[in-house]
């Protein structure tokens, strides 16, 4: 898991600042438990998956973002370099796509 400044935490999830930001605001949301990629999203029961999506939206709101992107890279060919499920929240000017 990448290290970065923690900005939010909820039961089972954490949000950190990306150490190599690709936008004015670039946060990562990660489940605490290990899931390699979005391919394995079915490992989350529906209520936990909803809590994760709610946490992503709340993290963006708390960061002061009204307009933003949420990106998930799935697999090496798609740019995934950290093989622990994580969601990128990108707000403001975009400076390339995140890995």
PDB file as gemmi writes it, atoms N, CA and C in Angstrom:
CRYST1    1.000    1.000    1.000  90.00  90.00  90.00 P 1                      
ATOM      1  N   UNK A   1       0.845  -1.169   0.000  1.00  0.00           N  
ATOM      2  CA  UNK A   1       0.000   0.000   0.000  1.00  0.00           C  
ATOM      3  C   UNK A   1       0.890   1.232   0.000  1.00  0.00           C  
ATOM      4  N   UNK A   2       0.521   2.219  -0.781  1.00  0.00           N  
ATOM      5  CA  UNK A   2       1.291   3.453  -0.821  1.00  0.00           C  
ATOM      6  C   UNK A   2       1.162   4.193   0.497  1.00  0.00           C  
ATOM      7  N   UNK A   3       2.217   4.886   0.858  1.00  0.00           N  
ATOM      8  CA  UNK A   3       2.183   5.745   2.037  1.00  0.00           C  
ATOM      9  C   UNK A   3       1.842   7.150   1.588  1.00  0.00           C  
ATOM     10  N   UNK A   4       1.080   7.837   2.378  1.00  0.00           N  
ATOM     11  CA  UNK A   4       0.725   9.217   2.087  1.00  0.00           C  
ATOM     12  C   UNK A   4       0.085   9.830   3.314  1.00  0.00           C  
ATOM     13  N   UNK A   5      -0.260  11.101   3.227  1.00  0.00           N  
ATOM     14  CA  UNK A   5      -0.919  11.769   4.340  1.00  0.00           C  
ATOM     15  C   UNK A   5      -2.365  11.306   4.441  1.00  0.00           C  
ATOM     16  N   UNK A   6      -2.747  10.767   5.595  1.00  0.00           N  
ATOM     17  CA  UNK A   6      -4.129  10.341   5.808  1.00  0.00           C  
ATOM     18  C   UNK A   6      -5.033  11.562   5.901  1.00  0.00           C  
ATOM     19  N   UNK A   7      -6.122  11.529   5.167  1.00  0.00           N  
ATOM     20  CA  UNK A   7      -7.055  12.647   5.196  1.00  0.00           C  
ATOM     21  C   UNK A   7      -8.411  12.244   5.754  1.00  0.00           C  
ATOM     22  N   UNK A   8      -8.733  10.955   5.729  1.00  0.00           N  
ATOM     23  CA  UNK A   8     -10.016  10.487   6.247  1.00  0.00           C  
ATOM     24  C   UNK A   8      -9.911   9.001   6.564  1.00  0.00           C  
ATOM     25  N   UNK A   9     -10.774   8.576   7.473  1.00  0.00           N  
ATOM     26  CA  UNK A   9     -10.807   7.171   7.863  1.00  0.00           C  
ATOM     27  C   UNK A   9     -12.239   6.820   8.237  1.00  0.00           C  
ATOM     28  N   UNK A  10     -12.664   5.639   7.856  1.00  0.00           N  
ATOM     29  CA  UNK A  10     -13.979   5.128   8.231  1.00  0.00           C  
ATOM     30  C   UNK A  10     -13.798   3.649   8.515  1.00  0.00           C  
ATOM     31  N   UNK A  11     -14.820   3.024   9.035  1.00  0.00           N  
ATOM     32  CA  UNK A  11     -14.746   1.608   9.364  1.00  0.00           C  
ATOM     33  C   UNK A  11     -14.398   0.794   8.114  1.00  0.00           C  
ATOM     34  N   UNK A  12     -13.147   0.352   8.021  1.00  0.00           N  
ATOM     35  CA  UNK A  12     -12.723  -0.495   6.919  1.00  0.00           C  
ATOM     36  C   UNK A  12     -12.119   0.217   5.729  1.00  0.00           C  
ATOM     37  N   UNK A  13     -12.049   1.566   5.762  1.00  0.00           N  
ATOM     38  CA  UNK A  13     -11.546   2.330   4.624  1.00  0.00           C  
ATOM     39  C   UNK A  13     -10.679   3.484   5.094  1.00  0.00           C  
ATOM     40  N   UNK A  14      -9.749   3.889   4.242  1.00  0.00           N  
ATOM     41  CA  UNK A  14      -8.883   5.014   4.540  1.00  0.00           C  
ATOM     42  C   UNK A  14      -8.691   5.830   3.264  1.00  0.00           C  
ATOM     43  N   UNK A  15      -8.492   7.137   3.432  1.00  0.00           N  
ATOM     44  CA  UNK A  15      -8.182   8.022   2.303  1.00  0.00           C  
ATOM     45  C   UNK A  15      -6.850   8.704   2.604  1.00  0.00           C  
ATOM     46  N   UNK A  16      -5.983   8.732   1.598  1.00  0.00           N  
ATOM     47  CA  UNK A  16      -4.668   9.356   1.735  1.00  0.00           C  
ATOM     48  C   UNK A  16      -4.414  10.270   0.541  1.00  0.00           C  
ATOM     49  N   UNK A  17      -3.468  11.177   0.705  1.00  0.00           N  
ATOM     50  CA  UNK A  17      -3.024  12.002  -0.418  1.00  0.00           C  
ATOM     51  C   UNK A  17      -2.063  11.164  -1.255  1.00  0.00           C  
ATOM     52  N   UNK A  18      -2.214  11.233  -2.566  1.00  0.00           N  
ATOM     53  CA  UNK A  18      -1.307  10.515  -3.452  1.00  0.00           C  
ATOM     54  C   UNK A  18       0.079  11.142  -3.369  1.00  0.00           C  
ATOM     55  N   UNK A  19       1.124  10.312  -3.310  1.00  0.00           N  
ATOM     56  CA  UNK A  19       2.486  10.844  -3.196  1.00  0.00           C  
ATOM     57  C   UNK A  19       3.019  11.343  -4.537  1.00  0.00           C  
ATOM     58  N   UNK A  20       2.302  11.037  -5.629  1.00  0.00           N  
ATOM     59  CA  UNK A  20       2.674  11.506  -6.961  1.00  0.00           C  
ATOM     60  C   UNK A  20       1.417  12.079  -7.625  1.00  0.00           C  
ATOM     61  N   UNK A  21       0.943  13.236  -7.148  1.00  0.00           N  
ATOM     62  CA  UNK A  21      -0.363  13.741  -7.601  1.00  0.00           C  
ATOM     63  C   UNK A  21      -0.415  14.049  -9.092  1.00  0.00           C  
ATOM     64  N   UNK A  22      -1.559  13.687  -9.667  1.00  0.00           N  
ATOM     65  CA  UNK A  22      -1.827  13.943 -11.085  1.00  0.00           C  
ATOM     66  C   UNK A  22      -2.897  15.012 -11.268  1.00  0.00           C  
ATOM     67  N   UNK A  23      -3.275  15.689 -10.181  1.00  0.00           N  
ATOM     68  CA  UNK A  23      -4.266  16.767 -10.232  1.00  0.00           C  
ATOM     69  C   UNK A  23      -4.039  17.662  -9.025  1.00  0.00           C  
ATOM     70  N   UNK A  24      -4.670  18.835  -9.034  1.00  0.00           N  
ATOM     71  CA  UNK A  24      -4.545  19.749  -7.902  1.00  0.00           C  
ATOM     72  C   UNK A  24      -4.906  19.042  -6.592  1.00  0.00           C  
ATOM     73  N   UNK A  25      -5.981  18.283  -6.611  1.00  0.00           N  
ATOM     74  CA  UNK A  25      -6.353  17.417  -5.492  1.00  0.00           C  
ATOM     75  C   UNK A  25      -6.318  15.991  -6.008  1.00  0.00           C  
ATOM     76  N   UNK A  26      -5.516  15.142  -5.380  1.00  0.00           N  
ATOM     77  CA  UNK A  26      -5.408  13.739  -5.793  1.00  0.00           C  
ATOM     78  C   UNK A  26      -5.358  12.886  -4.537  1.00  0.00           C  
ATOM     79  N   UNK A  27      -6.479  12.238  -4.258  1.00  0.00           N  
ATOM     80  CA  UNK A  27      -6.606  11.381  -3.087  1.00  0.00           C  
ATOM     81  C   UNK A  27      -6.784   9.942  -3.519  1.00  0.00           C  
ATOM     82  N   UNK A  28      -6.382   9.024  -2.664  1.00  0.00           N  
ATOM     83  CA  UNK A  28      -6.596   7.596  -2.885  1.00  0.00           C  
ATOM     84  C   UNK A  28      -7.497   7.080  -1.773  1.00  0.00           C  
ATOM     85  N   UNK A  29      -8.488   6.298  -2.133  1.00  0.00           N  
ATOM     86  CA  UNK A  29      -9.342   5.634  -1.153  1.00  0.00           C  
ATOM     87  C   UNK A  29      -9.071   4.144  -1.265  1.00  0.00           C  
ATOM     88  N   UNK A  30      -8.759   3.542  -0.114  1.00  0.00           N  
ATOM     89  CA  UNK A  30      -8.392   2.121  -0.077  1.00  0.00           C  
ATOM     90  C   UNK A  30      -9.204   1.392   0.975  1.00  0.00           C  
ATOM     91  N   UNK A  31      -9.625   0.166   0.673  1.00  0.00           N  
ATOM     92  CA  UNK A  31     -10.169  -0.665   1.741  1.00  0.00           C  
ATOM     93  C   UNK A  31      -9.003  -1.128   2.615  1.00  0.00           C  
ATOM     94  N   UNK A  32      -9.251  -1.274   3.895  1.00  0.00           N  
ATOM     95  CA  UNK A  32      -8.200  -1.734   4.800  1.00  0.00           C  
ATOM     96  C   UNK A  32      -7.820  -3.179   4.474  1.00  0.00           C  
ATOM     97  N   UNK A  33      -8.822  -4.008   4.220  1.00  0.00           N  
ATOM     98  CA  UNK A  33      -8.503  -5.415   3.908  1.00  0.00           C  
ATOM     99  C   UNK A  33      -8.001  -5.526   2.471  1.00  0.00           C  
ATOM    100  N   UNK A  34      -7.129  -6.479   2.261  1.00  0.00           N  
ATOM    101  CA  UNK A  34      -6.500  -6.614   0.944  1.00  0.00           C  
ATOM    102  C   UNK A  34      -7.446  -7.230  -0.080  1.00  0.00           C  
ATOM    103  N   UNK A  35      -7.622  -6.503  -1.163  1.00  0.00           N  
ATOM    104  CA  UNK A  35      -8.322  -6.962  -2.358  1.00  0.00           C  
ATOM    105  C   UNK A  35      -7.432  -6.499  -3.500  1.00  0.00           C  
ATOM    106  N   UNK A  36      -6.939  -7.412  -4.357  1.00  0.00           N  
ATOM    107  CA  UNK A  36      -5.947  -7.042  -5.368  1.00  0.00           C  
ATOM    108  C   UNK A  36      -6.387  -5.975  -6.365  1.00  0.00           C  
ATOM    109  N   UNK A  37      -7.626  -6.039  -6.841  1.00  0.00           N  
ATOM    110  CA  UNK A  37      -8.064  -5.077  -7.846  1.00  0.00           C  
ATOM    111  C   UNK A  37      -9.589  -5.028  -7.888  1.00  0.00           C  
ATOM    112  N   UNK A  38     -10.103  -4.168  -8.745  1.00  0.00           N  
ATOM    113  CA  UNK A  38     -11.553  -4.041  -8.918  1.00  0.00           C  
ATOM    114  C   UNK A  38     -12.169  -5.344  -9.428  1.00  0.00           C  
ATOM    115  N   UNK A  39     -11.366  -6.191 -10.067  1.00  0.00           N  
ATOM    116  CA  UNK A  39     -11.888  -7.484 -10.545  1.00  0.00           C  
ATOM    117  C   UNK A  39     -12.525  -8.288  -9.414  1.00  0.00           C  
ATOM    118  N   UNK A  40     -11.986  -8.112  -8.205  1.00  0.00           N  
ATOM    119  CA  UNK A  40     -12.453  -8.881  -7.054  1.00  0.00           C  
ATOM    120  C   UNK A  40     -13.490  -8.119  -6.225  1.00  0.00           C  
ATOM    121  N   UNK A  41     -14.153  -7.127  -6.814  1.00  0.00           N  
ATOM    122  CA  UNK A  41     -15.123  -6.310  -6.086  1.00  0.00           C  
ATOM    123  C   UNK A  41     -16.236  -7.172  -5.490  1.00  0.00           C  
ATOM    124  N   UNK A  42     -16.501  -8.317  -6.083  1.00  0.00           N  
ATOM    125  CA  UNK A  42     -17.532  -9.233  -5.579  1.00  0.00           C  
ATOM    126  C   UNK A  42     -17.216  -9.789  -4.198  1.00  0.00           C  
ATOM    127  N   UNK A  43     -15.972  -9.634  -3.727  1.00  0.00           N  
ATOM    128  CA  UNK A  43     -15.617 -10.073  -2.379  1.00  0.00           C  
ATOM    129  C   UNK A  43     -16.261  -9.198  -1.312  1.00  0.00           C  
ATOM    130  N   UNK A  44     -16.728  -8.004  -1.700  1.00  0.00           N  
ATOM    131  CA  UNK A  44     -17.390  -7.121  -0.754  1.00  0.00           C  
ATOM    132  C   UNK A  44     -18.882  -7.425  -0.737  1.00  0.00           C  
ATOM    133  N   UNK A  45     -19.457  -7.668   0.431  1.00  0.00           N  
ATOM    134  CA  UNK A  45     -20.914  -7.784   0.490  1.00  0.00           C  
ATOM    135  C   UNK A  45     -21.538  -6.463   0.041  1.00  0.00           C  
ATOM    136  N   UNK A  46     -22.764  -6.485  -0.463  1.00  0.00           N  
ATOM    137  CA  UNK A  46     -23.387  -5.259  -0.972  1.00  0.00           C  
ATOM    138  C   UNK A  46     -23.354  -4.086   0.009  1.00  0.00           C  
ATOM    139  N   UNK A  47     -23.587  -4.332   1.292  1.00  0.00           N  
ATOM    140  CA  UNK A  47     -23.596  -3.225   2.251  1.00  0.00           C  
ATOM    141  C   UNK A  47     -22.199  -2.620   2.409  1.00  0.00           C  
ATOM    142  N   UNK A  48     -21.155  -3.433   2.342  1.00  0.00           N  
ATOM    143  CA  UNK A  48     -19.792  -2.920   2.460  1.00  0.00           C  
ATOM    144  C   UNK A  48     -19.384  -2.156   1.193  1.00  0.00           C  
ATOM    145  N   UNK A  49     -19.796  -2.656   0.036  1.00  0.00           N  
ATOM    146  CA  UNK A  49     -19.510  -1.955  -1.223  1.00  0.00           C  
ATOM    147  C   UNK A  49     -20.193  -0.584  -1.225  1.00  0.00           C  
ATOM    148  N   UNK A  50     -21.422  -0.516  -0.731  1.00  0.00           N  
ATOM    149  CA  UNK A  50     -22.129   0.768  -0.649  1.00  0.00           C  
ATOM    150  C   UNK A  50     -21.417   1.701   0.319  1.00  0.00           C  
ATOM    151  N   UNK A  51     -20.980   1.189   1.463  1.00  0.00           N  
ATOM    152  CA  UNK A  51     -20.255   2.033   2.416  1.00  0.00           C  
ATOM    153  C   UNK A  51     -18.972   2.580   1.799  1.00  0.00           C  
ATOM    154  N   UNK A  52     -18.305   1.751   0.963  1.00  0.00           N  
ATOM    155  CA  UNK A  52     -17.079   2.191   0.302  1.00  0.00           C  
ATOM    156  C   UNK A  52     -17.393   3.334  -0.667  1.00  0.00           C  
ATOM    157  N   UNK A  53     -18.424   3.182  -1.477  1.00  0.00           N  
ATOM    158  CA  UNK A  53     -18.788   4.241  -2.425  1.00  0.00           C  
ATOM    159  C   UNK A  53     -19.237   5.504  -1.696  1.00  0.00           C  
ATOM    160  N   UNK A  54     -19.990   5.344  -0.609  1.00  0.00           N  
ATOM    161  CA  UNK A  54     -20.383   6.503   0.192  1.00  0.00           C  
ATOM    162  C   UNK A  54     -19.156   7.204   0.764  1.00  0.00           C  
ATOM    163  N   UNK A  55     -18.155   6.430   1.211  1.00  0.00           N  
ATOM    164  CA  UNK A  55     -16.927   6.999   1.764  1.00  0.00           C  
ATOM    165  C   UNK A  55     -16.158   7.777   0.694  1.00  0.00           C  
ATOM    166  N   UNK A  56     -16.131   7.259  -0.525  1.00  0.00           N  
ATOM    167  CA  UNK A  56     -15.476   7.958  -1.635  1.00  0.00           C  
ATOM    168  C   UNK A  56     -16.151   9.316  -1.854  1.00  0.00           C  
ATOM    169  N   UNK A  57     -17.478   9.318  -1.927  1.00  0.00           N  
ATOM    170  CA  UNK A  57     -18.222  10.568  -2.146  1.00  0.00           C  
ATOM    171  C   UNK A  57     -18.023  11.535  -0.985  1.00  0.00           C  
ATOM    172  N   UNK A  58     -18.061  11.043   0.248  1.00  0.00           N  
ATOM    173  CA  UNK A  58     -17.884  11.895   1.421  1.00  0.00           C  
ATOM    174  C   UNK A  58     -16.464  12.463   1.471  1.00  0.00           C  
ATOM    175  N   UNK A  59     -15.471  11.663   1.115  1.00  0.00           N  
ATOM    176  CA  UNK A  59     -14.082  12.128   1.091  1.00  0.00           C  
ATOM    177  C   UNK A  59     -13.925  13.270   0.094  1.00  0.00           C  
ATOM    178  N   UNK A  60     -14.541  13.153  -1.076  1.00  0.00           N  
ATOM    179  CA  UNK A  60     -14.489  14.229  -2.080  1.00  0.00           C  
ATOM    180  C   UNK A  60     -15.158  15.493  -1.546  1.00  0.00           C  
ATOM    181  N   UNK A  61     -16.320  15.338  -0.914  1.00  0.00           N  
ATOM    182  CA  UNK A  61     -17.027  16.497  -0.330  1.00  0.00           C  
ATOM    183  C   UNK A  61     -16.160  17.175   0.729  1.00  0.00           C  
ATOM    184  N   UNK A  62     -15.578  16.359   1.617  1.00  0.00           N  
ATOM    185  CA  UNK A  62     -14.749  16.915   2.696  1.00  0.00           C  
ATOM    186  C   UNK A  62     -13.494  17.608   2.157  1.00  0.00           C  
ATOM    187  N   UNK A  63     -13.044  17.197   0.971  1.00  0.00           N  
ATOM    188  CA  UNK A  63     -11.891  17.842   0.331  1.00  0.00           C  
ATOM    189  C   UNK A  63     -12.300  19.131  -0.381  1.00  0.00           C  
ATOM    190  N   UNK A  64     -13.590  19.454  -0.339  1.00  0.00           N  
ATOM    191  CA  UNK A  64     -14.081  20.681  -0.960  1.00  0.00           C  
ATOM    192  C   UNK A  64     -14.332  20.561  -2.449  1.00  0.00           C  
ATOM    193  N   UNK A  65     -14.438  19.334  -2.941  1.00  0.00           N  
ATOM    194  CA  UNK A  65     -14.625  19.125  -4.381  1.00  0.00           C  
ATOM    195  C   UNK A  65     -16.100  19.051  -4.738  1.00  0.00           C  
ATOM    196  N   UNK A  66     -16.508  19.842  -5.711  1.00  0.00           N  
ATOM    197  CA  UNK A  66     -17.850  19.747  -6.286  1.00  0.00           C  
ATOM    198  C   UNK A  66     -17.789  18.947  -7.581  1.00  0.00           C  
ATOM    199  N   UNK A  67     -16.754  19.211  -8.368  1.00  0.00           N  
ATOM    200  CA  UNK A  67     -16.552  18.529  -9.642  1.00  0.00           C  
ATOM    201  C   UNK A  67     -15.244  17.762  -9.544  1.00  0.00           C  
ATOM    202  N   UNK A  68     -15.286  16.485  -9.869  1.00  0.00           N  
ATOM    203  CA  UNK A  68     -14.101  15.641  -9.734  1.00  0.00           C  
ATOM    204  C   UNK A  68     -14.274  14.363 -10.532  1.00  0.00           C  
ATOM    205  N   UNK A  69     -13.186  13.637 -10.671  1.00  0.00           N  
ATOM    206  CA  UNK A  69     -13.186  12.325 -11.321  1.00  0.00           C  
ATOM    207  C   UNK A  69     -12.910  11.261 -10.269  1.00  0.00           C  
ATOM    208  N   UNK A  70     -13.481  10.076 -10.476  1.00  0.00           N  
ATOM    209  CA  UNK A  70     -13.152   8.902  -9.671  1.00  0.00           C  
ATOM    210  C   UNK A  70     -12.653   7.861 -10.666  1.00  0.00           C  
ATOM    211  N   UNK A  71     -11.406   7.398 -10.469  1.00  0.00           N  
ATOM    212  CA  UNK A  71     -10.758   6.505 -11.423  1.00  0.00           C  
ATOM    213  C   UNK A  71     -10.279   5.250 -10.704  1.00  0.00           C  
ATOM    214  N   UNK A  72     -10.475   4.100 -11.352  1.00  0.00           N  
ATOM    215  CA  UNK A  72      -9.923   2.836 -10.873  1.00  0.00           C  
ATOM    216  C   UNK A  72      -9.193   2.193 -12.049  1.00  0.00           C  
ATOM    217  N   UNK A  73      -7.899   1.926 -11.878  1.00  0.00           N  
ATOM    218  CA  UNK A  73      -7.142   1.209 -12.901  1.00  0.00           C  
ATOM    219  C   UNK A  73      -7.211  -0.278 -12.571  1.00  0.00           C  
ATOM    220  N   UNK A  74      -7.563  -1.081 -13.562  1.00  0.00           N  
ATOM    221  CA  UNK A  74      -7.729  -2.517 -13.338  1.00  0.00           C  
ATOM    222  C   UNK A  74      -6.749  -3.272 -14.221  1.00  0.00           C  
ATOM    223  N   UNK A  75      -5.686  -3.791 -13.616  1.00  0.00           N  
ATOM    224  CA  UNK A  75      -4.696  -4.571 -14.345  1.00  0.00           C  
ATOM    225  C   UNK A  75      -3.525  -3.736 -14.821  1.00  0.00           C  
ATOM    226  N   UNK A  76      -2.425  -4.424 -15.000  1.00  0.00           N  
ATOM    227  CA  UNK A  76      -1.167  -3.782 -15.382  1.00  0.00           C  
ATOM    228  C   UNK A  76      -1.272  -3.008 -16.693  1.00  0.00           C  
ATOM    229  N   UNK A  77      -1.924  -3.601 -17.700  1.00  0.00           N  
ATOM    230  CA  UNK A  77      -2.037  -2.944 -19.003  1.00  0.00           C  
ATOM    231  C   UNK A  77      -2.874  -1.671 -18.930  1.00  0.00           C  
ATOM    232  N   UNK A  78      -3.701  -1.538 -17.877  1.00  0.00           N  
ATOM    233  CA  UNK A  78      -4.526  -0.340 -17.697  1.00  0.00           C  
ATOM    234  C   UNK A  78      -3.858   0.679 -16.784  1.00  0.00           C  
ATOM    235  N   UNK A  79      -2.631   0.390 -16.368  1.00  0.00           N  
ATOM    236  CA  UNK A  79      -1.898   1.347 -15.552  1.00  0.00           C  
ATOM    237  C   UNK A  79      -1.874   1.055 -14.068  1.00  0.00           C  
ATOM    238  N   UNK A  80      -2.476  -0.070 -13.632  1.00  0.00           N  
ATOM    239  CA  UNK A  80      -2.438  -0.392 -12.210  1.00  0.00           C  
ATOM    240  C   UNK A  80      -1.022  -0.798 -11.820  1.00  0.00           C  
ATOM    241  N   UNK A  81      -0.445  -0.085 -10.859  1.00  0.00           N  
ATOM    242  CA  UNK A  81       0.907  -0.398 -10.388  1.00  0.00           C  
ATOM    243  C   UNK A  81       0.916  -0.841  -8.935  1.00  0.00           C  
ATOM    244  N   UNK A  82      -0.142  -0.524  -8.206  1.00  0.00           N  
ATOM    245  CA  UNK A  82      -0.295  -0.966  -6.821  1.00  0.00           C  
ATOM    246  C   UNK A  82      -1.421  -1.991  -6.823  1.00  0.00           C  
ATOM    247  N   UNK A  83      -1.115  -3.232  -6.488  1.00  0.00           N  
ATOM    248  CA  UNK A  83      -2.110  -4.290  -6.591  1.00  0.00           C  
ATOM    249  C   UNK A  83      -2.824  -4.503  -5.262  1.00  0.00           C  
ATOM    250  N   UNK A  84      -3.477  -3.420  -4.852  1.00  0.00           N  
ATOM    251  CA  UNK A  84      -4.404  -3.350  -3.730  1.00  0.00           C  
ATOM    252  C   UNK A  84      -5.472  -2.385  -4.222  1.00  0.00           C  
ATOM    253  N   UNK A  85      -6.727  -2.832  -4.254  1.00  0.00           N  
ATOM    254  CA  UNK A  85      -7.805  -1.998  -4.778  1.00  0.00           C  
ATOM    255  C   UNK A  85      -7.710  -0.589  -4.219  1.00  0.00           C  
ATOM    256  N   UNK A  86      -7.749   0.396  -5.094  1.00  0.00           N  
ATOM    257  CA  UNK A  86      -7.786   1.789  -4.661  1.00  0.00           C  
ATOM    258  C   UNK A  86      -8.479   2.627  -5.727  1.00  0.00           C  
ATOM    259  N   UNK A  87      -9.137   3.663  -5.248  1.00  0.00           N  
ATOM    260  CA  UNK A  87      -9.885   4.585  -6.081  1.00  0.00           C  
ATOM    261  C   UNK A  87      -9.163   5.927  -6.056  1.00  0.00           C  
ATOM    262  N   UNK A  88      -8.947   6.515  -7.204  1.00  0.00           N  
ATOM    263  CA  UNK A  88      -8.352   7.851  -7.291  1.00  0.00           C  
ATOM    264  C   UNK A  88      -9.477   8.880  -7.326  1.00  0.00           C  
ATOM    265  N   UNK A  89      -9.378   9.896  -6.485  1.00  0.00           N  
ATOM    266  CA  UNK A  89     -10.277  11.052  -6.542  1.00  0.00           C  
ATOM    267  C   UNK A  89      -9.424  12.207  -7.045  1.00  0.00           C  
ATOM    268  N   UNK A  90      -9.803  12.751  -8.202  1.00  0.00           N  
ATOM    269  CA  UNK A  90      -9.008  13.803  -8.856  1.00  0.00           C  
ATOM    270  C   UNK A  90      -9.872  15.044  -9.032  1.00  0.00           C  
ATOM    271  N   UNK A  91      -9.391  16.151  -8.488  1.00  0.00           N  
ATOM    272  CA  UNK A  91     -10.120  17.408  -8.607  1.00  0.00           C  
ATOM    273  C   UNK A  91      -9.198  18.520  -9.066  1.00  0.00           C  
ATOM    274  N   UNK A  92      -9.743  19.490  -9.774  1.00  0.00           N  
ATOM    275  CA  UNK A  92      -8.941  20.600 -10.273  1.00  0.00           C  
ATOM    276  C   UNK A  92      -8.241  20.227 -11.571  1.00  0.00           C  
ATOM    277  N   UNK A  93      -7.134  20.911 -11.847  1.00  0.00           N  
ATOM    278  CA  UNK A  93      -6.388  20.648 -13.090  1.00  0.00           C  
ATOM    279  C   UNK A  93      -5.812  19.246 -13.081  1.00  0.00           C  
ATOM    280  N   UNK A  94      -6.023  18.530 -14.157  1.00  0.00           N  
ATOM    281  CA  UNK A  94      -5.497  17.170 -14.329  1.00  0.00           C  
ATOM    282  C   UNK A  94      -4.146  17.252 -15.048  1.00  0.00           C  
ATOM    283  N   UNK A  95      -3.155  16.530 -14.522  1.00  0.00           N  
ATOM    284  CA  UNK A  95      -1.817  16.513 -15.102  1.00  0.00           C  
ATOM    285  C   UNK A  95      -1.430  15.082 -15.488  1.00  0.00           C  
ATOM    286  N   UNK A  96      -2.231  14.441 -16.274  1.00  0.00           N  
ATOM    287  CA  UNK A  96      -1.961  13.066 -16.679  1.00  0.00           C  
ATOM    288  C   UNK A  96      -2.885  12.103 -15.938  1.00  0.00           C  
ATOM    289  N   UNK A  97      -2.836  10.868 -16.362  1.00  0.00           N  
ATOM    290  CA  UNK A  97      -3.667   9.851 -15.731  1.00  0.00           C  
ATOM    291  C   UNK A  97      -2.898   9.189 -14.589  1.00  0.00           C  
ATOM    292  N   UNK A  98      -3.611   8.835 -13.520  1.00  0.00           N  
ATOM    293  CA  UNK A  98      -2.948   8.201 -12.363  1.00  0.00           C  
ATOM    294  C   UNK A  98      -2.667   6.725 -12.605  1.00  0.00           C  
ATOM    295  N   UNK A  99      -1.669   6.209 -11.892  1.00  0.00           N  
ATOM    296  CA  UNK A  99      -1.380   4.758 -11.900  1.00  0.00           C  
ATOM    297  C   UNK A  99      -1.969   4.177 -10.649  1.00  0.00           C  
TER     298      UNK A  99                                                      
END                                                                             
